[in-house]
């Protein structure tokens, strides 16, 4: 005997894996599949004729809401909820339901298919945990991580970026990152260059450049940047990972500087011997000839020129030896206040002649450092003379000297700042000013050794020297020396 079509359908539904539950319009259960038994734990005979609200966590309120929605819209699609099992556990499900009508189109009941989403929720929770973990890494990374949209506006600004640049997230979000660029790099078109490389290759790796922090400090950075695309491969923006490599680059320059000094030392020693003796002979003979031809003014004038030029050569060689000298510092207790006042007194005629105002601000009294007194005075002389020269074409001339103690995590340091409102330094020259023989002065006005000597003295005292400058506005030299307490 063949099964009727209705019986076949009932058999299929009855044995189906999904949980299928049908109710009448009052909410009483009229059908309960084997899949429902497996999902909820109740046998069919335990629930038939009972209200479906027994499954819902919120009871009648949720059952009534679903019934009203079905009456109004005739279906409910992908409704997420939790159903109560026989063991009183809650199981997450996805519900798709619709109304059942008779041949006259009248509502006679509802039918719903419940699919367990327990595994799906576990996966979703794993994804959420991973996202939170990645978010934590992003937020707390020591490196600056910045997310940019297609217009280079900042969308993500992590704690590393806050620490590196000094700006809080709320200060920069929604702005383009261009405010971090030094003026000279912006004028050179760095933004366009980086964007061109990014679009062409899709990434930028370890690009060395510079950025400006909130406090005006210029730092050297290593920039890596990648395009961010959606699932269709369409670009959404870019991410930037930035490392501050200022210290590493400083140490590299120090190594190069040390190697240069060693080479210059050998050259200077050779020059002192090879040039010093003939120059002394030349100068001595010129002095002698001048004495025996005192009546001849023309000859005396020529001899004066010879003597002056011989002295100039001797001075140049002495400066060269001073830059490269290998003699260790003679360390003693030195009062910074006494050292700076001594140098200012020494330079007073020059300062007064140029009408330069000097302000000295020593934050703490009796700051004593372990240093070579002569070297320290030479350091101050060279830095102040550099500032004086930078003020030549200024009408209102000012030098400020600030001395204060700064406590770092591992040590205390005394910080000496010498600030002028002079001509400033071009950005392209800022990393070369401590190189021996580098000078921006006109020919014959400078040897390019003054700041080299400063750098060597600071290095010998295990200190740090930094320079901040804005062209045509002024320069700040910052010397940090260890403070032994």
C-alpha positions in Angstrom: 0.0 0.0 0.0 1.5 3.3 -1.1 1.9 6.2 1.4 -0.2 9.3 0.8 1.7 12.5 -0.1 0.9 14.0 3.3 2.2 11.0 5.1 5.5 11.2 3.1 6.0 14.8 4.0 5.2 14.1 7.7 7.7 11.3 7.7 10.4 13.6 6.1 9.7 16.4 8.5 9.5 14.1 11.5 12.9 12.5 10.8 14.7 15.8 9.8 17.8 16.9 11.7 16.7 20.6 12.3 14.3 21.1 15.2 10.9 21.8 13.7 8.1 23.0 16.0 4.5 23.9 15.0 1.9 25.7 17.1 -1.7 26.8 16.8 -2.5 30.4 17.0 -2.8 30.2 20.8 0.8 29.1 21.0 0.1 25.4 21.8 2.6 23.0 20.3 1.0 20.8 17.6 4.1 19.3 16.1 7.5 18.5 17.5 10.1 16.8 15.3 12.8 14.3 16.2 15.4 17.0 15.6 13.6 19.1 18.3 13.8 16.2 20.7 17.6 16.0 20.1 18.1 19.7 20.5 15.9 20.4 23.5 15.8 17.1 25.3 12.0 16.9 25.6 10.2 14.0 24.1 7.3 14.7 21.8 4.7 13.4 24.2 6.1 15.7 27.0 5.4 18.9 25.0 2.5 18.4 22.6 -0.4 20.5 23.7 1.7 22.7 25.9 2.6 26.3 25.1 5.8 27.0 23.3 6.7 29.7 26.0 8.1 26.9 28.1 11.2 27.0 25.8 11.8 30.7 25.9 14.1 32.3 28.4 11.8 35.3 28.7 8.7 33.1 28.8 5.4 34.4 27.7 6.7 37.9 26.8 9.0 36.5 24.1 6.5 34.0 22.9 3.8 36.7 22.6 6.2 39.0 20.8 7.0 36.3 18.2 3.3 35.5 17.7 2.5 39.2 17.2 5.4 39.6 14.7 4.2 36.5 12.7 0.6 37.8 12.7 1.8 41.1 11.4 4.6 40.1 9.0 3.8 36.5 8.4 7.5 35.5 8.9 10.5 35.8 11.2 13.9 35.4 9.6 17.2 34.5 11.4 16.0 35.5 14.8 18.7 34.7 17.4 17.6 33.6 20.8 18.3 31.1 23.5 16.0 28.2 24.3 15.7 26.4 27.6 16.4 22.6 27.4 14.9 19.9 29.6 18.0 20.0 31.7 17.4 23.8 32.3 20.4 24.6 30.2 20.3 27.4 27.6 21.2 26.6 24.0 21.7 29.3 21.4 19.6 28.9 18.2 18.7 30.7 15.0 14.9 30.7 14.4 13.2 31.0 11.0 9.4 30.9 11.4 6.3 31.5 9.3 2.5 31.3 9.6 0.4 28.4 8.4 -2.8 29.2 6.5 -5.8 27.0 5.5 -7.2 26.9 2.0 -9.3 30.0 2.7 -6.1 32.0 3.6 -6.9 32.1 7.3 -4.1 31.8 9.9 -4.3 28.5 11.6 -0.9 28.2 13.2 2.9 28.7 13.0 5.9 26.6 12.1 9.4 27.3 13.1 12.8 25.7 12.3 15.4 26.1 15.0 19.1 25.6 14.1 21.7 25.3 16.8 24.3 28.0 16.6 26.4 26.8 19.5 29.5 26.0 17.4 29.0 29.2 15.5 28.9 31.2 18.7 32.0 29.4 20.0 33.8 30.5 16.8 32.5 34.0 17.1 33.7 34.2 20.7 37.1 32.9 19.5 37.2 35.7 16.9 36.1 38.3 19.5 38.9 37.1 21.9 41.4 37.3 19.0 40.2 40.7 18.1 40.4 41.9 21.7 43.9 40.4 21.9 45.0 42.1 18.6 43.3 45.3 19.8 45.3 45.1 23.0 48.6 44.6 21.1 47.7 47.5 18.8 46.8 49.8 21.6 49.7 49.0 23.9 52.5 48.4 21.3 55.6 50.4 22.1 55.9 51.2 18.4 53.6 53.9 17.0 50.8 52.3 15.0 48.6 54.7 13.0 45.6 53.8 10.8 44.9 56.2 7.9 41.9 56.5 5.6 42.2 57.1 1.9 42.6 60.9 2.5 45.5 60.2 5.0 43.2 61.2 7.9 44.1 59.5 11.2 41.6 56.8 12.2 43.7 54.8 14.7 46.4 56.3 17.0 47.7 53.9 19.5 49.5 54.5 22.9 52.9 54.1 21.2 52.1 57.0 18.9 50.9 59.1 21.9 54.2 58.3 23.7 56.4 58.9 20.6 54.8 62.2 19.4 53.2 63.6 22.5 49.7 64.0 21.1 46.7 62.3 22.7 44.3 60.3 20.4 41.5 62.9 20.7 43.9 65.6 19.5 44.7 64.0 16.2 41.8 61.7 15.2 40.3 62.9 11.9 43.2 65.1 11.0 45.7 64.3 8.2 49.1 63.2 9.5 50.8 66.1 7.6 51.2 68.2 10.8 54.0 65.7 11.9 56.1 66.5 8.8 59.0 69.0 9.0 58.4 71.9 6.7 61.4 71.1 4.5 60.2 67.5 3.9 56.7 68.7 3.1 58.1 71.2 0.6 60.2 68.4 -1.0 57.0 66.5 -1.6 57.5 63.6 0.7 53.8 63.0 1.1 53.3 62.5 -2.6 56.4 60.4 -2.9 55.3 58.0 -0.2 51.8 57.8 -1.6 53.2 57.0 -5.1 55.4 54.2 -3.7 52.5 52.9 -1.6 50.1 52.7 -4.5 52.7 51.2 -6.8 54.1 48.5 -4.5 51.3 48.2 -1.8 53.8 48.7 1.0 56.8 50.7 2.2 59.5 49.1 4.4 61.9 50.7 6.9 61.9 54.1 5.2 64.1 56.5 7.1 62.8 60.0 7.5 62.1 62.6 10.2 59.0 63.8 12.1 58.2 66.7 14.5 56.8 66.0 18.0 54.4 68.1 19.9 57.2 69.7 21.9 58.9 70.7 18.6 61.6 68.0 18.9 62.7 66.5 15.5 63.1 62.8 15.6 64.5 60.2 13.1 62.0 57.4 12.4 61.8 54.1 10.5 58.5 54.0 8.7 56.7 50.9 7.4 53.4 51.3 5.7 50.9 49.0 4.0 47.7 49.4 2.0 44.6 48.0 3.7 42.0 46.4 1.3 38.5 45.0 1.8 37.4 41.5 0.8 37.0 42.6 -2.8 40.5 44.0 -3.0 39.3 47.6 -2.9 41.7 49.9 -0.9 40.2 51.3 2.4 43.3 53.1 3.6 46.7 52.3 5.0 48.4 51.3 8.2 51.7 52.8 9.4 54.2 51.3 11.9 56.8 53.8 13.1 59.9 53.2 15.2 61.9 56.0 16.8 65.5 55.4 15.7 66.9 58.7 16.8 69.2 57.2 19.3 70.4 54.4 17.0 71.2 57.0 14.3 72.9 59.2 16.9 75.1 56.3 17.9 75.9 55.5 14.3 77.0 59.1 13.7 79.0 58.9 16.9 80.9 55.9 15.6 81.5 57.6 12.3 82.7 60.7 14.2 85.0 58.6 16.3 86.5 57.0 13.2 87.0 60.5 11.7 88.7 61.7 14.8 91.1 58.9 14.8 92.0 59.6 11.2 92.3 63.3 11.9 94.5 62.6 14.9 97.0 60.8 12.8 96.9 63.5 10.1 97.2 66.3 12.8 100.2 64.7 14.4 101.9 64.4 11.1 101.0 68.0 10.1 102.2 69.4 13.4 105.6 67.9 12.8 105.9 68.4 9.1 104.4 72.0 9.1 105.2 73.2 12.6 109.0 73.2 12.3 109.2 75.0 8.9 106.6 77.5 10.0 108.5 78.3 13.1 111.7 78.8 11.1 109.8 81.0 8.6 108.3 83.1 11.3 111.6 83.4 13.2 113.5 84.5 10.0 110.8 87.0 9.2 111.1 88.5 12.7 114.9 88.7 12.3 114.7 90.4 8.8 112.1 92.8 10.2 114.6 93.9 12.9 117.4 94.5 10.5 115.3 96.3 7.9 113.3 98.4 10.4 113.8 101.6 8.3 112.1 100.1 5.2 108.3 100.4 5.8 107.3 98.5 2.7 109.5 95.5 3.6 108.2 95.6 7.2 104.6 95.5 6.0 105.3 92.5 3.8 107.1 90.8 6.7 104.1 91.5 9.0 101.9 89.8 6.5 104.2 86.8 6.4 104.3 86.6 10.3 100.5 87.0 10.6 99.9 84.2 8.0 102.5 82.0 9.8 100.6 82.5 13.1 97.4 81.7 11.3 98.8 78.4 10.0 100.1 77.6 13.5 96.7 78.4 15.0 94.9 76.2 12.5 97.3 73.2 13.2 96.7 73.8 17.0 93.0 73.7 16.5 93.3 70.5 14.5 95.4 69.0 17.2 92.8 70.1 19.8 90.0 68.4 17.9 91.8 65.2 17.6 93.8 65.1 20.8 93.8 61.8 22.6 94.7 63.0 26.0 92.2 61.8 28.7 90.2 64.4 30.5 91.5 65.5 34.0 88.3 65.0 36.0 87.6 67.1 39.1 84.6 68.6 40.8 83.4 71.6 38.7 80.8 74.2 39.6 78.7 74.8 36.5 77.7 78.2 37.7 81.3 79.3 38.2 82.3 77.8 34.8 79.5 79.6 32.8 80.1 82.9 34.6 83.8 82.7 34.0 83.2 82.2 30.2 80.6 85.0 30.1 83.1 87.3 31.7 85.7 86.3 29.1 83.2 87.0 26.3 81.8 90.2 27.8 83.6 92.6 25.5 82.3 90.8 22.4 78.8 90.5 23.8 78.7 94.2 24.8 80.1 95.3 21.4 77.3 93.5 19.6 74.7 94.5 22.1 73.7 90.9 22.9 71.4 90.4 25.9 72.3 87.3 27.9 69.9 85.6 30.4 71.2 83.0 32.7 68.6 80.7 34.5 70.1 78.2 36.8 67.2 76.2 38.3 69.1 74.6 41.2 71.9 76.1 43.2 75.4 74.5 43.6 75.2 72.1 40.7 78.5 70.2 40.7 79.7 67.9 37.9 82.6 65.6 37.5 84.4 67.1 34.5 87.6 68.5 33.1 87.3 72.2 34.0 89.2 73.5 31.0 87.3 71.3 28.6 84.0 72.4 30.1 85.0 76.1 29.7 86.0 75.4 26.1 82.6 73.7 25.4 80.8 76.8 26.7 83.1 79.2 24.8 82.5 77.3 21.5 78.8 77.1 21.9 78.4 80.8 22.9 80.7 82.0 20.1 78.6 80.0 17.7 75.5 81.8 19.0 77.2 85.1 18.8 78.2 84.5 15.2 74.5 83.5 14.4 73.3 86.8 15.8 75.4 89.1 13.6 72.6 90.0 11.2 69.9 90.3 13.8 68.7 93.6 15.2 67.4 92.3 18.5 70.0 89.8 19.8 69.4 87.5 22.7 71.1 84.4 24.2 69.5 82.4 27.0 71.3 79.9 29.1 69.3 77.4 31.1 70.8 74.8 33.5 68.7 72.3 35.4 68.7 68.7 36.6 66.6 66.0 35.0 65.8 62.7 36.7 65.6 59.7 34.3 64.7 56.1 35.2 68.3 55.0 35.5 70.2 58.2 36.3 70.3 61.9 36.9 71.7 64.3 34.3 72.4 68.0 34.3 70.9 69.6 31.2 72.6 72.8 29.8 70.6 74.6 27.1 72.1 77.5 25.1 69.4 79.2 23.1 69.7 82.1 20.6 67.3 83.9 18.3 69.9 84.0 15.5 69.9 82.8 11.9 69.2 79.1 12.6 70.4 76.1 10.7 69.1 74.7 7.5 67.4 71.3 8.0 69.7 69.6 5.5 72.8 70.8 7.5 71.5 69.8 11.0 73.2 66.4 11.0 76.5 67.7 9.6 77.2 70.6 12.0 79.4 68.4 14.3 81.5 67.1 11.4 85.1 68.4 11.4 85.7 71.2 8.9 82.0 71.6 8.2 81.0 75.3 8.2 78.4 77.5 6.7 80.4 80.7 7.3 82.0 82.6 4.5 85.5 81.7 3.4 88.1 82.7 5.9 85.6 83.3 8.7 85.5 79.8 10.3 87.4 76.6 10.4 84.5 74.3 11.0 86.2 72.9 14.1 84.4 74.6 17.0 81.4 72.3 17.2 83.5 69.3 16.5 85.5 70.1 19.6 82.2 70.5 21.5 81.0 67.1 20.3 84.3 65.5 21.3 84.2 67.0 24.8 80.6 65.9 25.4 81.6 62.4 24.1 84.6 62.3 26.4 82.3 63.1 29.4 79.9 60.4 28.4 77.2 63.0 27.7 74.7 63.7 25.0 74.4 66.7 22.7 71.3 67.6 20.8 70.4 70.5 18.6 67.0 72.0 17.6 66.8 74.7 15.1 64.3 76.6 12.9 65.9 78.4 10.0 65.9 82.2 10.4 64.4 81.9 13.9 67.0 80.5 16.2 68.8 77.5 17.6 68.9 75.5 20.8 71.9 73.4 21.8 71.1 70.9 24.6 74.0 69.3 26.4 73.3 66.5 28.9 76.0 65.4 31.3 75.9 62.6 33.9 75.4 63.9 37.4 77.1 61.8 40.1 75.5 62.2 43.5 
